[in-house]
Amino acid sequence: MLHNTRLQFGGLLKSKKLRVFGVFFILSLLILVVTKLSEIYIETISFSVEYKNLPDKNLIILDSIPKVDVTMSTYGFNLLSYYFKDKKYELDLEKSAHTTTATHRNNYVWLAHTGMYDFKQLLGKNVDIIAVKPDTLILPFGTLSSKRVPIVLNSKINFAPGYNSLYGISITPDSIDIMGAKKDIDKIYEVETKSLILDNIKLDIDVNIDIQNKDNLKKIKMSNERVGVFAKVEKFTEGVFDIPITILNVPKAIEVNYFPKQIKVSYYLSLSNYKEVTSSDFSIECDYDEAVKSENFYFTPKLIVNSSKVKSARLKQNKVEYIIK
């Protein structure tokens, strides 16, 4: 019994000693960190350059984003905070740069001593700036050219059985203005949307889709980056009419006998328009002169549809036999 009590008491002492050691260890570590961060360090931080006040008509012609390395002296506390900040330098081209022309090329020129004030404002009063490299940034720019190009819808749309759209798929806008260096936009003849895949469609289509940002568009500005895709979807059905044939351009001295006298026409339209389409909305013509010139002993019938409510139509027969009496 006494032995067990001694063991428990000894364990308690060890546990307390361990906690006290842990507290002192953490305090010592904190003091060390605070001491280190209170010291002054010299460090170089790289800032990526962004532009503001660039005239709309101008375009910076660079393949990569320029960077500026700033060597600074400051306390560790300040320095630590910069590693968690967005390291970007916004270059005001109107105030902090001037333009020059060299070797038939226009440039914005930025000098480090001119931008020193910007960095002092950006980094704060507790930071001493030792050096800024490079001491000069040369940013070539060109004047934007523009032209209008069509938009191509990249889509795979399948309607449910018995459904369709009378006027098909439309996109708004159907073309956009592109702006960039003339040598770049001269190579672009159209832009394409991202892929739109729709299946078993029964309801109207009304979606927005982005234009593909392909490699040839990386340096190009576009008046629109999204387009609307629309279609009115309806229930469709099929109808059939027997339509008489009309023979054109037959000389007065010739009598032509032909067979058949009429051809079946099947047509496809929305169910809501079914009763509004009649046989008078279709006609079939054969051209005598065309048959003679081609030296055929048959006519090639041509179907004429006179109603915008018909989605599609086709002839059940593609030849009309004839003889000259």
C-alpha positions as CSV (number, residue, x, y, z in Angstrom):
1,M,0.0,0.0,0.0
2,L,2.8,2.4,1.0
3,H,4.7,1.4,-2.1
4,N,1.8,2.2,-4.4
5,T,1.4,5.6,-2.7
6,R,5.1,6.5,-3.3
7,L,4.8,5.5,-6.9
8,Q,1.7,7.7,-7.5
9,F,3.4,10.7,-5.7
10,G,6.5,10.2,-7.7
11,G,4.5,10.1,-11.0
12,L,2.7,13.3,-10.0
13,L,6.0,15.1,-9.3
14,K,7.3,14.0,-12.7
15,S,4.1,15.1,-14.5
16,K,4.4,18.6,-12.8
17,K,8.1,18.8,-13.7
18,L,7.3,17.9,-17.3
19,R,4.6,20.6,-17.6
20,V,6.8,23.2,-16.0
21,F,9.6,22.2,-18.5
22,G,7.2,22.5,-21.4
23,V,6.1,26.0,-20.3
24,F,9.7,27.2,-19.9
25,F,10.6,25.6,-23.3
26,I,7.8,27.4,-25.1
27,L,8.6,30.7,-23.4
28,S,12.3,30.3,-24.3
29,L,11.4,29.6,-27.9
30,L,9.1,32.7,-28.0
31,I,11.8,34.9,-26.6
32,L,14.3,33.6,-29.1
33,V,11.9,34.2,-32.0
34,V,11.0,37.7,-30.8
35,T,14.7,38.5,-30.3
36,K,15.5,37.3,-33.9
37,L,12.6,39.2,-35.4
38,S,13.6,42.3,-33.5
39,E,17.0,42.3,-35.3
40,I,17.5,44.2,-38.6
41,Y,17.9,42.1,-41.8
42,I,18.8,42.9,-45.4
43,E,16.8,40.9,-47.9
44,T,15.9,41.1,-51.6
45,I,12.3,40.6,-52.7
46,S,11.1,40.2,-56.3
47,F,8.0,42.1,-57.4
48,S,6.1,41.3,-60.6
49,V,5.2,44.4,-62.5
50,E,1.6,45.3,-63.5
51,Y,0.6,48.4,-65.5
52,K,-2.0,51.1,-64.9
53,N,-3.0,54.1,-67.0
54,L,-2.1,52.3,-70.2
55,P,-4.0,54.1,-73.0
56,D,-6.7,51.9,-74.6
57,K,-5.0,52.2,-78.0
58,N,-1.7,50.9,-76.7
59,L,-0.5,47.4,-76.0
60,I,2.7,46.3,-74.1
61,I,4.5,43.8,-76.4
62,L,6.3,41.5,-74.0
63,D,6.3,37.7,-73.9
64,S,6.7,37.6,-70.1
65,I,5.8,39.7,-67.0
66,P,8.8,41.9,-66.0
67,K,10.1,41.8,-62.4
68,V,11.8,44.3,-60.2
69,D,14.1,43.1,-57.3
70,V,14.1,45.4,-54.3
71,T,16.9,45.0,-51.7
72,M,15.7,46.4,-48.3
73,S,16.8,46.7,-44.7
74,T,14.1,46.3,-42.0
75,Y,13.3,44.5,-38.8
76,G,12.5,40.8,-39.0
77,F,8.8,41.5,-38.1
78,N,8.3,43.7,-41.1
79,L,10.2,41.3,-43.4
80,L,8.2,38.3,-42.3
81,S,4.9,40.1,-43.3
82,Y,6.1,40.6,-46.9
83,Y,6.3,36.8,-47.4
84,F,2.5,36.7,-47.0
85,K,1.7,39.7,-49.1
86,D,0.9,39.7,-52.8
87,K,4.3,40.9,-54.2
88,K,3.1,43.1,-57.1
89,Y,4.3,46.5,-58.2
90,E,1.6,48.6,-60.0
91,L,3.6,50.8,-62.5
92,D,1.8,54.0,-63.3
93,L,2.8,54.5,-67.0
94,E,1.4,58.0,-67.0
95,K,3.3,59.3,-63.9
96,S,6.4,57.0,-63.5
97,A,7.4,56.3,-67.1
98,H,8.2,58.3,-70.3
99,T,8.1,57.3,-73.9
100,T,10.9,57.0,-76.4
101,T,11.4,55.8,-80.0
102,A,14.3,53.6,-80.8
103,T,15.0,51.4,-83.9
104,H,11.5,52.2,-85.2
105,R,10.0,50.9,-82.0
106,N,8.0,52.8,-79.3
107,N,8.9,52.1,-75.7
108,Y,7.9,53.1,-72.2
109,V,11.0,53.6,-70.1
110,W,10.9,53.3,-66.3
111,L,13.9,54.4,-64.2
112,A,14.5,52.9,-60.8
113,H,15.2,56.2,-59.1
114,T,11.9,57.5,-60.5
115,G,10.0,54.5,-59.0
116,M,11.9,54.7,-55.6
117,Y,9.0,56.8,-54.2
118,D,6.5,54.2,-55.3
119,F,8.3,51.5,-53.4
120,K,8.7,53.6,-50.3
121,Q,4.9,54.1,-50.3
122,L,4.4,50.4,-51.0
123,L,6.8,49.1,-48.4
124,G,6.1,51.6,-45.6
125,K,8.2,54.0,-43.5
126,N,9.9,51.3,-41.4
127,V,11.7,49.9,-44.4
128,D,15.0,51.3,-45.8
129,I,15.4,50.7,-49.5
130,I,19.0,49.9,-50.4
131,A,18.8,49.1,-54.1
132,V,16.3,48.5,-56.9
133,K,17.3,46.3,-59.9
134,P,17.2,46.6,-62.8
135,D,17.8,50.3,-62.8
136,T,15.9,50.6,-66.1
137,L,12.8,48.8,-67.5
138,I,12.2,49.1,-71.3
139,L,8.6,48.2,-72.2
140,P,8.0,48.1,-75.9
141,F,4.5,49.0,-77.0
142,G,2.5,49.0,-80.2
143,T,-0.7,50.7,-81.3
144,L,-3.7,48.4,-81.2
145,S,-5.4,47.4,-84.5
146,S,-8.9,46.0,-84.5
147,K,-11.2,44.0,-86.7
148,R,-14.5,42.1,-86.4
149,V,-14.5,38.3,-86.6
150,P,-17.3,35.7,-86.5
151,I,-17.9,33.4,-83.5
152,V,-18.1,29.7,-84.1
153,L,-20.2,27.7,-81.7
154,N,-18.3,24.5,-80.7
155,S,-21.3,22.3,-79.7
156,K,-22.8,18.9,-79.7
157,I,-26.5,19.2,-79.1
158,N,-28.9,16.2,-79.4
159,F,-32.7,16.7,-79.1
160,A,-34.9,14.1,-77.5
161,P,-36.9,12.0,-80.0
162,G,-39.7,14.0,-81.5
163,Y,-38.2,17.4,-80.4
164,N,-36.4,20.0,-82.4
165,S,-35.9,23.7,-83.0
166,L,-37.5,25.4,-86.0
167,Y,-34.9,28.1,-86.4
168,G,-32.0,26.2,-85.0
169,I,-29.4,27.4,-82.5
170,S,-28.5,31.1,-82.4
171,I,-25.7,32.9,-80.5
172,T,-25.6,36.4,-79.3
173,P,-23.4,38.2,-80.3
174,D,-22.5,36.2,-83.5
175,S,-19.3,38.2,-83.9
176,I,-16.9,40.2,-81.8
177,D,-14.2,42.9,-82.1
178,I,-10.7,41.8,-81.4
179,M,-7.9,44.3,-80.7
180,G,-4.1,43.7,-80.7
181,A,-0.9,44.1,-82.6
182,K,-1.7,44.1,-86.3
183,K,0.6,41.1,-86.9
184,D,-1.3,39.1,-84.3
185,I,-4.9,39.9,-85.3
186,D,-4.1,39.5,-89.1
187,K,-3.8,35.7,-88.4
188,I,-7.2,35.4,-86.7
189,Y,-10.2,34.8,-88.9
190,E,-12.7,33.5,-86.3
191,V,-12.9,32.7,-82.6
192,E,-14.4,29.5,-81.1
193,T,-16.5,29.0,-78.0
194,K,-15.7,26.4,-75.4
195,S,-17.4,23.0,-75.9
196,L,-21.1,22.9,-75.2
197,I,-22.6,19.4,-74.9
198,L,-26.3,19.0,-74.4
199,D,-28.2,15.7,-74.7
200,N,-31.9,14.6,-74.8
201,I,-33.1,18.2,-75.0
202,K,-36.8,18.9,-74.6
203,L,-36.8,22.4,-73.2
204,D,-35.7,25.8,-74.6
205,I,-31.9,26.4,-74.6
206,D,-30.7,29.6,-72.9
207,V,-27.1,29.3,-71.6
208,N,-23.9,31.4,-71.6
209,I,-20.6,30.0,-72.6
210,D,-17.0,31.4,-72.7
211,I,-14.9,32.0,-75.8
212,Q,-11.9,29.7,-75.9
213,N,-8.8,31.5,-74.8
214,K,-6.4,29.8,-77.3
215,D,-2.7,30.5,-77.6
216,N,-3.3,32.9,-80.5
217,L,-5.6,35.0,-78.3
218,K,-3.3,35.4,-75.3
219,K,-2.2,38.9,-76.4
220,I,-5.6,39.9,-77.8
221,K,-8.3,42.0,-76.3
222,M,-11.9,40.9,-77.1
223,S,-15.0,43.1,-76.9
224,N,-16.9,40.0,-75.4
225,E,-15.5,37.0,-73.6
226,R,-18.9,35.2,-73.3
227,V,-21.8,34.6,-75.7
228,G,-25.4,33.6,-75.2
229,V,-26.7,30.4,-76.8
230,F,-30.4,30.2,-77.5
231,A,-33.0,27.9,-79.1
232,K,-36.7,27.5,-78.9
233,V,-37.4,23.8,-78.6
234,E,-40.8,22.3,-79.5
235,K,-42.5,19.0,-80.2
236,F,-42.1,18.1,-83.9
237,T,-44.0,15.8,-86.2
238,E,-44.0,14.7,-89.9
239,G,-46.6,15.2,-92.6
240,V,-47.0,14.0,-96.2
241,F,-48.5,15.6,-99.3
242,D,-48.9,14.5,-102.9
243,I,-47.7,17.5,-104.9
244,P,-48.3,17.9,-108.7
245,I,-45.3,18.4,-111.0
246,T,-44.9,21.5,-113.2
247,I,-42.7,21.3,-116.4
248,L,-40.9,24.5,-117.3
249,N,-39.5,25.8,-120.6
250,V,-41.2,23.3,-122.9
251,P,-41.2,24.6,-126.6
252,K,-44.7,25.3,-128.0
253,A,-44.1,22.9,-130.9
254,I,-43.3,20.0,-128.5
255,E,-45.7,17.9,-126.4
256,V,-44.1,16.2,-123.4
257,N,-45.6,13.2,-121.6
258,Y,-44.1,12.5,-118.2
259,F,-44.6,10.1,-115.3
260,P,-45.5,10.3,-112.4
261,K,-47.7,13.4,-112.5
262,Q,-47.2,14.0,-108.8
263,I,-44.7,13.1,-106.1
264,K,-45.1,12.5,-102.4
265,V,-43.3,15.1,-100.2
266,S,-42.6,14.4,-96.6
267,Y,-42.0,17.4,-94.4
268,Y,-41.0,18.0,-90.8
269,L,-42.4,20.8,-88.6
270,S,-43.4,21.7,-85.1
271,L,-46.7,20.2,-83.8
272,S,-48.0,23.7,-83.1
273,N,-47.7,24.7,-86.8
274,Y,-49.1,21.4,-88.2
275,K,-52.5,22.7,-89.2
276,E,-51.1,25.9,-90.7
277,V,-49.1,24.2,-93.5
278,T,-51.0,23.0,-96.6
279,S,-50.1,21.4,-99.9
280,S,-50.1,24.9,-101.5
281,D,-47.0,25.7,-99.5
282,F,-45.0,23.2,-101.8
283,S,-44.4,23.0,-105.5
284,I,-42.3,20.7,-107.7
285,E,-40.6,22.0,-110.9
286,C,-38.8,20.2,-113.7
287,D,-36.8,22.1,-116.3
288,Y,-37.0,20.8,-119.9
289,D,-34.0,22.8,-121.1
290,E,-31.9,21.4,-118.3
291,A,-32.8,17.8,-119.3
292,V,-32.0,18.4,-123.0
293,K,-28.6,20.0,-122.2
294,S,-27.7,17.1,-119.9
295,E,-29.0,14.6,-122.5
296,N,-31.0,12.8,-119.9
297,F,-34.2,11.0,-120.6
298,Y,-35.6,12.0,-117.3
299,F,-36.3,15.2,-115.4
300,T,-34.6,16.0,-112.1
301,P,-37.4,17.4,-109.9
302,K,-36.8,20.4,-107.7
303,L,-38.8,20.9,-104.5
304,I,-39.7,24.5,-103.6
305,V,-41.0,25.2,-100.0
306,N,-42.9,28.4,-99.6
307,S,-43.4,28.3,-95.8
308,S,-40.9,29.3,-93.1
309,K,-42.8,27.0,-90.7
310,V,-41.4,23.9,-92.3
311,K,-38.1,22.8,-90.8
312,S,-37.2,20.4,-93.6
313,A,-38.8,18.6,-96.5
314,R,-37.8,15.9,-99.0
315,L,-39.1,14.3,-102.2
316,K,-39.9,10.6,-102.1
317,Q,-38.8,10.3,-105.7
318,N,-35.8,11.9,-107.5
319,K,-36.5,11.2,-111.2
320,V,-39.4,11.9,-113.5
321,E,-39.5,9.9,-116.7
322,Y,-40.6,11.6,-119.9
323,I,-41.2,11.1,-123.6
324,I,-41.7,13.6,-126.5
325,K,-44.7,13.1,-128.6
